Every structure is written in structure tokens, then in C-alpha cells.
Amino acid sequence: YGAFIRSVHHWSANLMALALFVHLFSTFFMKAYRPPRELTWLTGLGLFGLVLFFSFSGYLLPWDDLSFFATRVGIAEMEKAPLLGPWMTSLLRGGADVTVDTIGRFYVFHVTVLPLLVIALLGVHLLFIQLQGVSEPDHFAALPSGKKHYRSFFGEFLVGEVPIWLFLSGVVLALAAMLPRGLAPEADVTAAAPVGIKPEWYFLAPYQALKLFPGRLELVGMALMGLAAASFLVVPFIDRATPSDARGRLVAWLGAAGLVGLVVMTVWGWLS
């Protein structure tokens, strides 16, 4: 059953990444980052980054051609980042290149360090949700208090969610059975990278975007992507529900443009 368990793990990880992308942008467009929920938003972004690192750290562990060369390319791109790039790649690789020593480091990150960090940050995130409450959609917030109906978690909400969880578990099992995640040939560290090597879909957008900045311009592309990522950190302090809300509409349009760009680059990278 090892191959089946590996396939379940593969599809669960991919669907979790997809769910996090959907949750991130749904929270963004609902403007649930506005005061007093800035810290809820920031801890959520931290969890999003940790899960992406989770996915990256687990990608190398099968040690086949695809995982080895995709990880080598990803770390090489990371090394080009100014200031922290060389230090981070040295920490991850444990040497000048991806070797069997790198597997040990990635394994420790994947099964020990990152789970502990995620559990700790998730606890803080849920604490902020309890303290600050859940952001209400505009149409619900506009209702008179007598017409608002709130559901208890261990009563109505949990009972309603269990069938969805069971259905999604069935989807994962079906995907693992019908579309198993096999292994490519064992990695040959002395061979050239296979033609058309690509990262997983959740890293395709930056992978494809960097192709638009060849040579020395690559640093410019990395800087622009860094600014785009940093903009999510500061958005709660920019869009603070002004009376006219013109700033909020601008932030929403910029977010929509970013989402379209993310989807376009992902599809482009998949097809290229």
C-alpha cells in the first residue's frame, strides 16, 4: 500500500495548497484584513508561506529525477536573491550542491521543524480569530441585529461540515486510486537535467515570470515579485475603510489584477 499512501499524500498536499490560495484571495476580497484583524491576516500569510515551504521541502524526498532537478533549479534561483539568498541556500543544501546531505536537511524540515512552526502559528492564528471574531460579509453586516442568525461551532456548523469533509476525503482517495503519483527514475546527480523540467503548479507563476527577465534583468524580476508579495503584508495598514472607500476599491482592483496575472502565469508555465 506504500504507493497508494504516497499518492494520497501527493493529492492531499496539492488540494491543501489550492484551498489555501482560494482562502487567501477570498479573505482578501472580503477585506477581512481590515482593523481590528490585522494580526489575523499577518499570521495567515505566515501560515501560507510555511505551507509553501512545506511543499517545497517535501518535493525532494522521493529522490527521483523530477524532484531532484526541480529542487536544484529552485534553490539555484533562490541563491540569486540579494542578501539572504546565499545564506538560505547554504542552510538548505548543506553544501555547494544538492546531495544526499540535502535530503537529511529537507527531511528534518518537513517532518519536524515545519510541523512545529505550523502548529504554533496556527494556534496563534486561531486565538486571534477567537479574540477578534470572524469578519462578516457586507450584506450580512448590514442586516438588523434581529435578522442575523449565528451558528454554534459544535452544533450546527460542525454537523454541516462533516459531510463536506467526508466527500473531499473520498475525492482524495479517488484521485490517488485513478491518478497515482508514481516515481520517475532514481536521481542521477551526474546527469544533465531532463528537458522541460518544471516545478509544481503552485510555483509555476514565479518560474514563468522570471523568464520574462533574462540575464541581468532577472534581479529586477525578483525584486518586483518581492514587492508584490510584500504588498500583501502592508495592505491592512493601507486599506482601513475610509468613509469614501476609494482606497479600498483601488486595492481590490489591484488584487484582482494580481490574481489574473497569477493565473495567467501559472497556465502559461504549465503549457510552455
C-alpha positions as a printed NumPy array, in Angstrom:
array([[  0.   ,   0.   ,   0.   ],
       [  3.006,   2.308,   0.033],
       [  2.381,   3.638,  -3.473],
       [ -1.25 ,   4.372,  -2.599],
       [ -0.297,   6.2  ,   0.61 ],
       [  2.241,   8.263,  -1.339],
       [ -0.458,   9.175,  -3.87 ],
       [ -2.862,  10.162,  -1.077],
       [ -0.125,  12.363,   0.385],
       [  0.577,  13.901,  -3.03 ],
       [ -3.046,  14.773,  -3.799],
       [ -3.762,  15.958,  -0.257],
       [ -0.806,  18.345,  -0.437],
       [ -1.894,  19.718,  -3.811],
       [ -5.508,  20.212,  -2.736],
       [ -4.353,  21.85 ,   0.501],
       [ -2.254,  24.323,  -1.497],
       [ -5.233,  25.033,  -3.761],
       [ -7.524,  25.538,  -0.757],
       [ -5.043,  27.978,   0.777],
       [ -4.861,  30.025,  -2.425],
       [ -8.675,  30.185,  -2.53 ],
       [ -8.857,  31.089,   1.165],
       [ -6.182,  33.785,   0.811],
       [ -7.907,  35.582,  -2.043],
       [-11.422,  35.136,  -0.656],
       [-10.222,  36.717,   2.596],
       [ -8.561,  39.481,   0.587],
       [-11.632,  40.348,  -1.474],
       [-13.893,  40.187,   1.591],
       [-11.475,  42.713,   3.142],
       [-11.239,  40.597,   6.275],
       [ -7.768,  42.077,   6.864],
       [ -9.191,  45.431,   7.96 ],
       [ -8.903,  46.569,  11.593],
       [ -9.064,  45.018,  14.099],
       [ -7.957,  41.876,  12.225],
       [ -4.505,  42.921,  11.003],
       [ -2.719,  40.292,  13.105],
       [ -5.123,  37.58 ,  11.962],
       [ -4.228,  38.455,   8.368],
       [ -0.476,  38.558,   9.04 ],
       [ -0.437,  35.211,  10.843],
       [ -2.485,  33.77 ,   7.979],
       [  0.124,  34.966,   5.499],
       [  2.791,  33.367,   7.67 ],
       [  0.916,  30.057,   7.548],
       [  0.588,  30.372,   3.776],
       [  4.347,  30.841,   3.432],
       [  5.085,  27.919,   5.751],
       [  2.794,  25.607,   3.771],
       [  4.548,  26.563,   0.526],
       [  7.883,  25.798,   2.2  ],
       [  6.314,  22.549,   3.439],
       [  5.531,  21.626,  -0.16 ],
       [  8.996,  22.61 ,  -1.363],
       [ 10.764,  20.633,   1.368],
       [  8.737,  17.513,   0.634],
       [  9.263,  17.662,  -3.105],
       [ 12.863,  16.434,  -2.927],
       [ 12.223,  13.455,  -0.653],
       [ 11.244,  10.904,  -3.366],
       [ 14.754,  11.479,  -4.822],
       [ 13.758,  10.82 ,  -8.414],
       [ 14.871,  12.775, -11.49 ],
       [ 11.914,  15.144, -11.408],
       [ 12.167,  16.035,  -7.725],
       [ 15.968,  16.305,  -7.723],
       [ 16.368,  18.62 , -10.712],
       [ 13.303,  20.729,  -9.894],
       [ 14.675,  21.27 ,  -6.382],
       [ 18.132,  22.076,  -7.74 ],
       [ 16.655,  24.688, -10.097],
       [ 14.504,  26.172,  -7.327],
       [ 17.42 ,  26.509,  -4.918],
       [ 19.615,  27.98 ,  -7.662],
       [ 17.012,  30.684,  -8.269],
       [ 16.798,  31.337,  -4.536],
       [ 20.578,  31.764,  -4.391],
       [ 20.374,  34.738,  -6.77 ],
       [ 18.331,  36.735,  -4.273],
       [ 20.436,  39.516,  -2.711],
       [ 21.445,  39.497,   0.955],
       [ 19.694,  36.37 ,   2.282],
       [ 19.864,  34.249,  -0.881],
       [ 23.322,  32.662,  -0.395],
       [ 22.731,  32.116,   3.33 ],
       [ 19.359,  30.418,   2.762],
       [ 20.672,  28.128,   0.039],
       [ 23.635,  27.106,   2.192],
       [ 21.247,  26.298,   5.038],
       [ 19.016,  24.207,   2.782],
       [ 21.652,  22.39 ,   0.742],
       [ 24.298,  21.824,   3.379],
       [ 26.961,  22.319,   0.731],
       [ 27.673,  23.653,  -2.731],
       [ 25.063,  21.484,  -4.461],
       [ 22.029,  19.296,  -3.804],
       [ 23.337,  15.985,  -2.423],
       [ 22.201,  13.185,  -0.136],
       [ 23.064,  15.515,   2.758],
       [ 20.371,  17.848,   1.456],
       [ 17.772,  15.089,   1.814],
       [ 18.52 ,  14.86 ,   5.526],
       [ 18.025,  18.582,   5.964],
       [ 14.827,  18.642,   3.934],
       [ 13.509,  15.632,   5.86 ],
       [ 14.11 ,  17.33 ,   9.213],
       [ 12.401,  20.489,   7.953],
       [  9.483,  18.517,   6.529],
       [  8.691,  16.218,   9.456],
       [  9.914,  18.188,  12.492],
       [ 10.683,  21.895,  12.125],
       [  7.848,  22.946,   9.829],
       [  5.095,  20.935,  11.579],
       [  6.041,  22.524,  14.91 ],
       [  6.1  ,  26.006,  13.372],
       [  2.747,  25.457,  11.645],
       [  1.103,  24.145,  14.831],
       [  2.424,  27.091,  16.855],
       [  1.441,  29.738,  14.307],
       [ -1.927,  28.085,  13.665],
       [ -2.641,  28.263,  17.389],
       [ -1.857,  31.994,  17.389],
       [ -3.965,  32.481,  14.241],
       [ -6.982,  30.725,  15.781],
       [ -6.512,  32.687,  19.006],
       [ -6.745,  35.962,  17.091],
       [ -9.876,  34.702,  15.325],
       [-11.444,  33.956,  18.708],
       [-10.428,  37.325,  20.156],
       [-11.3  ,  39.468,  17.126],
       [-14.178,  37.472,  15.692],
       [-14.875,  36.45 ,  12.119],
       [-15.25 ,  39.202,   9.543],
       [-18.864,  39.499,   8.411],
       [-19.728,  39.962,   4.715],
       [-21.09 ,  43.414,   3.917],
       [-24.588,  42.161,   3.116],
       [-24.754,  40.294,   6.438],
       [-23.318,  43.165,   8.464],
       [-25.988,  45.483,   7.009],
       [-28.848,  43.337,   8.345],
       [-30.679,  44.41 ,  11.505],
       [-29.452,  42.538,  14.566],
       [-32.785,  40.749,  14.891],
       [-32.407,  39.175,  11.453],
       [-28.871,  37.894,  11.952],
       [-28.544,  34.185,  12.67 ],
       [-25.301,  32.88 ,  14.146],
       [-24.439,  29.173,  14.247],
       [-22.596,  27.441,  17.07 ],
       [-19.44 ,  25.583,  16.043],
       [-20.1  ,  22.274,  17.825],
       [-23.736,  22.31 ,  16.907],
       [-24.876,  23.471,  13.504],
       [-21.554,  24.314,  11.859],
       [-19.69 ,  21.077,  12.632],
       [-22.648,  18.889,  11.658],
       [-22.942,  20.74 ,   8.352],
       [-19.219,  20.485,   7.608],
       [-18.729,  16.77 ,   8.317],
       [-20.43 ,  15.635,   5.061],
       [-18.184,  18.031,   3.115],
       [-15.072,  16.654,   4.818],
       [-16.17 ,  13.091,   4.051],
       [-16.862,  13.987,   0.421],
       [-13.448,  15.633,  -0.013],
       [-11.759,  12.648,   1.641],
       [-13.462,  10.465,  -0.957],
       [-12.214,  12.78 ,  -3.711],
       [ -8.63 ,  12.44 ,  -2.447],
       [ -8.887,   8.648,  -2.27 ],
       [-10.405,   8.508,  -5.764],
       [ -7.662,  10.715,  -7.212],
       [ -4.99 ,   8.605,  -5.523],
       [ -6.505,   5.428,  -6.975],
       [ -7.205,   6.702, -10.501],
       [ -4.257,   9.1  , -10.925],
       [ -1.462,   7.624,  -8.796],
       [  1.698,   9.616,  -8.201],
       [  4.41 ,   7.323,  -9.476],
       [  8.155,   7.684,  -9.209],
       [ 10.454,   8.747, -12.026],
       [ 13.863,   7.056, -12.402],
       [ 16.165,   7.491,  -9.418],
       [ 18.028,  10.785,  -9.454],
       [ 21.412,  10.738, -11.161],
       [ 23.339,  13.686,  -9.741],
       [ 25.926,  13.484, -12.54 ],
       [ 23.405,  13.6  , -15.401],
       [ 22.096,  16.668, -17.193],
       [ 18.664,  17.947, -16.228],
       [ 15.834,  16.423, -18.285],
       [ 14.336,  18.672, -20.953],
       [ 11.278,  20.597, -19.823],
       [ 11.854,  20.246, -16.087],
       [  9.344,  22.378, -14.152],
       [  8.34 ,  22.999, -10.547],
       [  4.953,  22.034,  -9.143],
       [  1.975,  24.122, -10.26 ],
       [  1.973,  26.381,  -7.174],
       [  5.466,  27.623,  -8.119],
       [  4.824,  27.921, -11.849],
       [  3.827,  31.61 , -11.74 ],
       [  7.172,  32.944, -10.409],
       [  9.015,  30.368, -12.524],
       [  7.35 ,  31.649, -15.696],
       [  7.516,  35.31 , -14.687],
       [ 11.298,  35.145, -14.257],
       [ 11.599,  34.001, -17.872],
       [ 10.434,  37.495, -18.87 ],
       [ 13.58 ,  38.949, -17.25 ],
       [ 16.576,  37.269, -18.926],
       [ 20.187,  37.743, -17.883],
       [ 20.914,  40.622, -15.551],
       [ 17.269,  41.661, -15.602],
       [ 16.423,  38.595, -13.526],
       [ 17.209,  40.512, -10.341],
       [ 14.687,  43.145, -11.433],
       [ 12.062,  40.43 , -11.839],
       [ 12.851,  39.01 ,  -8.415],
       [ 12.611,  42.483,  -6.875],
       [  9.215,  43.087,  -8.49 ],
       [  7.894,  39.753,  -7.237],
       [  9.247,  40.541,  -3.789],
       [  7.429,  43.875,  -3.791],
       [  4.223,  42.169,  -4.921],
       [  4.498,  39.671,  -2.064],
       [  5.337,  42.424,   0.443],
       [  2.257,  44.388,  -0.634],
       [  0.097,  41.698,   0.978],
       [  1.827,  42.415,   4.287],
       [  1.049,  46.134,   4.246],
       [ -2.452,  46.048,   2.764],
       [ -4.199,  46.064,   6.214],
       [ -2.437,  49.328,   7.014],
       [ -3.317,  50.926,   3.663],
       [ -6.949,  49.899,   3.25 ],
       [ -8.563,  50.915,   6.534],
       [-12.193,  51.505,   5.494],
       [-12.153,  55.245,   4.802],
       [-15.58 ,  56.915,   4.504],
       [-15.373,  57.221,   0.701],
       [-13.669,  53.794,   0.426],
       [-11.943,  54.875,  -2.798],
       [ -8.703,  53.424,  -1.495],
       [-10.445,  50.128,  -0.776],
       [-11.74 ,  49.902,  -4.332],
       [ -8.247,  50.596,  -5.696],
       [ -6.782,  47.839,  -3.507],
       [ -9.483,  45.434,  -4.705],
       [ -8.749,  46.213,  -8.373],
       [ -5.012,  45.773,  -7.821],
       [ -5.692,  42.465,  -6.084],
       [ -7.878,  41.332,  -8.982],
       [ -5.114,  42.249, -11.438],
       [ -2.624,  40.293,  -9.339],
       [ -4.912,  37.253,  -9.27 ],
       [ -5.381,  37.355, -13.043],
       [ -1.614,  37.655, -13.505],
       [ -1.042,  34.716, -11.155],
       [ -3.482,  32.509, -13.078],
       [ -2.12 ,  33.578, -16.478],
       [  1.491,  32.927, -15.479],
       [  0.58 ,  29.563, -13.959],
       [ -1.262,  28.405, -17.088],
       [  1.486,  29.809, -19.321],
       [  4.141,  27.98 , -17.333],
       [  2.11 ,  24.769, -17.488],
       [  1.71 ,  24.952, -21.265],
       [  5.199,  26.197, -22.139]])
